[in-house]
Amino acid sequence: MPSAEIRLWSVVAEPEALAAAGPGAELHHGPDVVLAVGPDTLVVVAEGAVRTAEDLALAGPFPARIAGLLAGAKPPTLLAFARLAEGCLALGAARAVRLGRRRGALQDLGLVLDAPLPYDLLDRVRPTGPPPDQPDLDWLDLLPADPATALEQFITGWYADVPPVLGTPEPPAGQPGPLRAFHRLAAGRPEVYGTALHIFPEPAPTGFGRDGDGVFTLSTGRSSQDDPPVYYQGLSDQPLRERERLSAYLMMVALAGAAMDASPGGMAFVDRPQAKRIIAPLRRVPLRPMRWPCARSRFYAGPGIVVLVGADNTDWYEVYIGARHRSLLRRFRKLGLDWERFDG
C-alpha cells in the first residue's frame, strides 16, 4: 500500500501523493516526473511512464542524490503514482530494477510494481486507441512457392511505418541471391535485421547471421547454389541443416523478428489447449517448422499479428507474440496465460 492514508489504486491530488514521502521532503522536478525524497521514502509521480501492468520507465536525467539513494545498500521505500487528468493514481510500492547511466549520470530508471495493475487501470494510465488498418495477408498465399515475393510483401507491410532509404549501395557481390534481396529490403531499416535472430548487415567470414545470445552462427556451408541450404553452426555437435533453403529461411527470419523482437508483444510457456486458443483465429504460415528457438517452431499470422509456437515435446510450447499495434493484443489478455513478458 502507498501509505496508511492512501489506498492502493485510489486517485489523490498530487500534493497529497508527494506528502507520502514524509515531513520535510525534498522535491526534484523533471519534464514528466516529480520525485519527493523523504527521510526513508522516495515518492515518484510520473506521467506516461507505465509500459506494462508492472513496469515503469522514467526518463531523466536525475540528480546525483537520487542515484546514490537507489544504488545504496539500503535503498528507500519507493512509492509510485501515475499522473492523470483527474489526479494521481496510487500504483503502490515499487522496486528499482534498472539504473541507466550515461556519462556518469543517471539518465533513465526502470521500476517494477509489487502489485501489477488490473487491465482496466492499465488502460487508464496507458490509453490505447483502436488500431489503424493493417496490411493484408496476401503474402501467405505466395508460400511456399514464392518466398522471395512473400518476404518483400511482408516486410513492406510490417515495416510500413519505417520506409526504406533510397539510394543505398547495392549489397556486396558474391552473396546468394536471396540474401542480396534481403539486404535490399532492409536498407535503412535496421529492425529488419533482427535481434533474437540477427542477419549480419555486412558480409562476415563466419557466416551470414547469428542468434542474439551468440550460441550459433548461420551459414550456407560450401554451397555455390543461388538458393543454398542453411546450417546452424554451434547449435549441436555437428552443423545442423535447416529444413527450408535460404529463400524460405529468410522469410522465417523476418517472421521470427516480428514475433520475438516486437514491442508490443509477449512471451509465455503454454500447454496444448492454451496453444490452440492462441492460434485459433490465425493462419498457419505454410513452411516447414524452423529448428530454432525450438526443434519444431511454426509461425501463424493474422492482421498485424505474428505468432511463433515452438515445441521440443508435445506437452509444453514456447510462444512468442508480436503486434503492430498494442490494441491487437487485447484478445490475448483473456486467455489466462502466465506471461513471462507481456505489454499488451
C-alpha positions in Angstrom: 0.0 0.0 0.0 1.3 3.5 -0.7 0.7 4.7 2.9 -1.7 4.3 5.8 -3.8 7.1 4.3 -3.6 6.4 0.6 -5.2 3.3 -0.6 -3.7 1.3 -3.4 -5.2 2.3 -6.8 -7.0 5.3 -5.4 -6.8 8.7 -7.0 -5.5 11.6 -4.9 -4.3 15.1 -5.5 -0.6 15.5 -6.4 0.3 17.4 -3.2 -1.2 14.5 -1.2 0.8 12.0 -3.2 4.1 13.8 -2.7 3.3 14.2 1.0 3.6 10.4 1.3 7.4 10.9 1.3 7.1 12.2 4.8 7.8 15.6 6.5 10.4 17.9 5.0 10.5 16.0 1.7 12.9 17.4 -0.9 11.3 17.8 -4.4 13.0 17.3 -7.7 11.1 18.2 -10.9 11.6 16.8 -14.3 9.7 17.2 -17.6 7.4 14.2 -16.9 8.2 13.2 -13.3 8.4 14.7 -9.8 10.4 13.0 -7.1 9.9 13.6 -3.4 12.7 12.4 -1.1 11.8 11.9 2.5 13.6 10.5 5.5 13.2 6.9 4.4 10.7 7.1 1.4 11.0 8.1 -2.2 7.8 9.1 -4.0 7.7 9.1 -7.8 4.8 10.9 -9.6 5.2 10.3 -13.3 3.2 10.9 -16.5 3.4 8.5 -19.4 5.8 6.2 -17.7 3.7 3.0 -17.4 4.8 0.4 -20.0 3.2 -2.8 -18.8 0.9 -3.9 -15.9 4.0 -3.9 -13.7 6.8 -2.0 -15.4 7.5 1.8 -15.5 10.2 3.5 -17.5 11.2 7.0 -16.3 13.3 9.4 -18.4 15.9 11.6 -16.6 18.3 13.0 -16.1 18.0 12.5 -12.3 20.0 14.3 -9.5 23.1 12.5 -8.2 21.4 12.2 -4.8 18.6 10.0 -6.3 21.2 7.8 -8.0 23.0 7.4 -4.7 19.9 6.5 -2.8 18.7 3.9 -5.2 22.2 2.3 -5.6 22.8 2.3 -1.9 23.0 -0.8 0.4 19.6 0.2 1.9 17.5 1.9 -0.7 14.5 3.9 0.5 10.9 2.6 0.3 9.7 3.6 -3.2 6.1 4.6 -3.8 4.8 5.2 -7.4 2.0 7.3 -8.7 0.7 7.8 -12.2 -0.3 11.4 -13.1 -3.8 11.5 -14.7 -6.0 14.4 -15.6 -8.1 13.9 -12.5 -5.2 13.4 -10.1 -2.6 10.8 -9.3 -3.3 7.1 -9.3 -1.6 5.3 -6.4 0.4 2.4 -8.0 1.8 1.2 -4.7 5.3 0.1 -3.7 7.9 -0.5 -6.4 11.5 -1.6 -6.9 14.2 0.0 -9.0 15.4 -2.7 -11.4 17.4 -0.6 -13.9 19.6 2.4 -13.3 20.6 3.6 -16.7 23.8 5.7 -16.5 25.4 7.6 -19.3 28.5 9.8 -18.8 28.3 9.2 -15.1 24.8 10.5 -14.6 21.5 8.6 -14.0 19.6 9.1 -17.3 16.8 6.6 -17.1 15.2 4.5 -14.4 13.2 1.2 -14.6 10.7 0.3 -11.9 8.7 -2.8 -11.2 5.5 -2.6 -9.2 4.9 -5.0 -6.3 1.2 -5.3 -7.3 0.6 -5.5 -11.1 -2.2 -3.2 -12.4 -5.5 -4.7 -13.4 -6.2 -4.2 -17.1 -8.9 -1.7 -16.5 -6.5 0.6 -14.6 -3.7 -0.1 -17.1 -5.9 1.2 -19.8 -6.5 4.4 -17.8 -2.8 5.2 -17.3 -1.7 3.9 -20.7 -4.6 4.6 -23.1 -4.6 2.6 -26.3 -6.8 3.7 -29.2 -8.2 1.5 -31.9 -5.7 0.0 -34.3 -5.3 1.5 -37.8 -5.9 -0.6 -40.8 -3.4 -3.4 -41.0 -1.5 -4.8 -44.1 -3.3 -7.6 -45.8 -2.1 -11.2 -45.7 -1.7 -11.8 -49.4 1.9 -12.8 -48.8 0.7 -16.0 -47.2 -0.9 -17.1 -50.4 2.5 -17.0 -52.1 4.0 -19.6 -49.8 5.7 -22.0 -50.2 6.1 -21.5 -53.9 7.5 -17.9 -54.0 9.2 -17.0 -50.7 11.1 -14.1 -52.2 7.9 -12.2 -53.2 6.2 -13.2 -50.0 9.1 -11.7 -48.0 9.0 -8.5 -49.9 5.3 -8.1 -49.3 5.6 -9.0 -45.6 8.4 -6.6 -44.9 6.8 -3.8 -46.9 3.6 -4.2 -44.8 5.0 -5.0 -41.3 7.5 -2.1 -41.5 5.3 0.3 -43.4 6.0 3.0 -40.7 9.7 2.6 -41.4 10.2 3.5 -45.1 13.4 2.2 -46.8 16.2 4.6 -47.5 16.5 5.2 -51.2 19.9 5.3 -52.9 21.6 2.9 -50.6 24.6 0.9 -52.1 23.9 -2.4 -53.7 24.6 -5.4 -51.5 28.1 -6.8 -52.0 28.5 -9.3 -54.8 29.3 -12.9 -54.1 26.3 -13.5 -51.8 23.4 -15.8 -52.8 20.5 -14.0 -54.5 18.0 -14.4 -51.6 20.5 -12.8 -49.2 21.1 -9.9 -51.5 17.4 -9.3 -51.9 17.0 -9.4 -48.1 19.6 -6.6 -47.8 17.8 -4.5 -50.3 14.6 -4.8 -48.3 16.4 -4.0 -45.1 18.1 -0.9 -46.5 17.7 1.9 -43.9 15.5 -0.3 -41.7 17.8 -1.9 -39.1 14.8 -3.6 -37.4 14.6 -6.0 -40.4 18.0 -7.5 -39.5 16.5 -8.8 -36.2 17.8 -9.1 -32.7 16.9 -12.5 -31.3 17.9 -13.9 -34.7 20.2 -11.5 -36.4 21.3 -11.3 -40.0 24.6 -9.5 -40.5 24.3 -6.3 -42.4 27.8 -6.8 -43.8 29.4 -10.0 -45.1 31.3 -11.9 -42.4 33.7 -14.8 -42.7 31.9 -16.8 -40.0 28.5 -16.8 -41.8 25.5 -14.6 -42.6 23.9 -14.3 -39.2 23.7 -15.5 -35.6 21.4 -15.8 -32.6 21.2 -12.9 -30.1 22.9 -15.0 -27.4 25.9 -15.9 -29.5 25.3 -19.6 -29.3 25.4 -20.3 -33.1 26.1 -18.8 -36.4 24.2 -19.2 -39.7 26.0 -20.3 -42.8 25.3 -21.8 -46.2 28.3 -24.2 -46.0 30.3 -24.5 -49.1 27.4 -24.4 -51.4 27.5 -22.3 -54.6 23.8 -22.6 -55.3 21.8 -19.5 -55.7 19.3 -20.8 -53.1 21.6 -22.9 -50.9 20.8 -24.9 -47.7 21.2 -23.2 -44.3 23.2 -24.6 -41.4 23.4 -23.8 -37.7 27.0 -23.9 -36.6 27.1 -24.4 -32.8 23.5 -25.4 -32.1 24.7 -29.1 -32.0 27.9 -31.1 -32.1 27.7 -31.1 -35.9 26.4 -28.5 -38.4 22.6 -28.7 -38.3 20.8 -28.3 -41.5 17.6 -26.3 -41.6 14.5 -27.8 -43.2 14.0 -24.9 -45.6 16.5 -23.4 -48.0 17.8 -19.9 -47.8 15.0 -18.0 -49.5 12.3 -19.6 -47.3 14.5 -19.4 -44.3 14.9 -15.6 -44.6 11.1 -15.4 -44.7 11.1 -17.2 -41.3 13.9 -14.9 -40.0 11.6 -11.9 -40.8 8.7 -13.6 -39.0 10.8 -14.5 -36.0 11.9 -10.9 -35.7 8.2 -9.8 -35.9 7.2 -12.3 -33.2 10.2 -12.2 -30.8 11.6 -8.7 -31.1 8.3 -6.7 -31.3 7.0 -4.4 -28.7 4.1 -4.5 -28.1 4.3 -8.3 -27.7 4.6 -11.1 -25.3 6.1 -14.5 -24.4 4.7 -17.4 -22.5 5.1 -21.1 -21.9 1.7 -22.8 -22.5 0.1 -26.2 -22.7 -1.6 -27.7 -25.8 -5.1 -26.3 -25.1 -3.7 -22.8 -24.5 -1.6 -23.0 -27.7 -4.7 -24.0 -29.7 -6.7 -21.0 -28.3 -3.8 -18.6 -29.2 -3.6 -19.7 -32.8 -7.4 -20.4 -33.3 -8.2 -17.2 -35.4 -4.8 -17.1 -37.2 -3.5 -18.7 -40.4 -0.6 -21.1 -40.3 2.4 -20.0 -42.4 2.8 -22.9 -44.9 6.5 -23.5 -44.4 8.2 -26.5 -42.7 9.0 -26.0 -39.0 12.1 -24.0 -38.2 14.7 -25.7 -35.9 15.1 -22.7 -33.6 14.2 -21.5 -31.0 12.7 -25.0 -30.5 13.2 -28.1 -32.5 9.8 -27.5 -34.3 8.9 -23.9 -34.5 5.9 -22.9 -36.6 4.6 -19.4 -37.5 1.0 -18.1 -37.5 -0.2 -14.8 -38.7 -3.2 -12.5 -38.6 -3.8 -8.8 -39.5 -1.0 -7.0 -37.6 -0.1 -10.2 -35.6 2.7 -12.8 -35.9 2.9 -15.7 -33.5 5.8 -18.3 -33.1 4.9 -21.5 -31.4 7.9 -23.7 -30.6 7.8 -27.3 -29.4 10.6 -29.5 -28.1 8.0 -32.0 -26.8 4.2 -32.4 -27.1 3.3 -31.2 -23.6 4.6 -27.6 -23.4 5.1 -24.9 -26.0 7.1 -21.8 -26.2 5.1 -18.9 -27.6 6.1 -15.5 -28.8 3.6 -12.9 -30.0 4.3 -9.7 -31.8 1.9 -7.0 -32.9 2.0 -3.8 -34.9 -0.4 -2.1 -32.5 -1.0 -2.6 -28.8 -4.8 -2.9 -29.1 -4.3 -6.0 -31.3 -3.1 -7.9 -28.2 -6.3 -7.4 -26.2 -7.6 -10.8 -27.2 -4.6 -12.5 -25.5 -5.5 -10.8 -22.2 -8.5 -13.1 -21.9 -6.7 -16.4 -22.3 -5.4 -16.7 -18.7 -1.8 -17.2 -19.7 1.1 -17.0 -17.2 3.2 -14.4 -19.2 6.9 -14.2 -18.9 6.6 -10.9 -20.7 3.5 -9.1 -22.0 3.0 -5.4 -22.7 -0.5 -5.7 -24.3 
